[in-house]
Amino acid sequence: MKVLLRPALKLGPTLVLALMALPLTAQAVPKRGPRAERIALTLHLSDTQKTSMRAIREKHRPDLVVRRDAVQQAQAALRRAFKDAATPDTQLRALHDKAAGARFDMMLARRSVHQEVQALLTPEQRVKAAEMRGAAEARRHERRHHLRQAAGLPG
């Protein structure tokens, strides 16, 4: 009987460690896939938080689409005017101000969404979200730096 239990006793600690690690592997955050899902997994969002965030995004989506289109149209008008040597400086300035205003309006709309989402997070989730934003910004900066180097541009 003792001989039969020895392999099971040796397997016991390994099995316990494997079972303890199971929740950690089950919560692994994928490197790819829908961004909202990766963020939800990383921040350990509750189902209520996910539902509320989805509702916030849906509520603001029409306004954000309108503002995005306004930015694109204003920038396109400014680019066309710049290409035309006959466009007076005063008109260029007015078109620039319109494009800048449209971009600022878009920033304010995004800020509103961000503030509503932040209100749903716990203090710990807010800290983690801030860390994630910082890491994402660092990656964007590094990518821009490499692209500029590859193009032979400074910095």
Buried (B, 14 or more C-beta within 10 A) or exposed (E): EEEEEEEEEEEEEEEEEEEEEEEEEEEEEEEEEEEEEBBBBBBEBEEEBBEBBEEBBEEBEEBBEEBEEBBEEBBEEBEEBEEEEEBEEEEBEEBBEBBBEBBEBBEEBEEBBEEBBEEBBEEEBBEBBEEBEEEEEEEEEEEEEEEEEEEEEEE
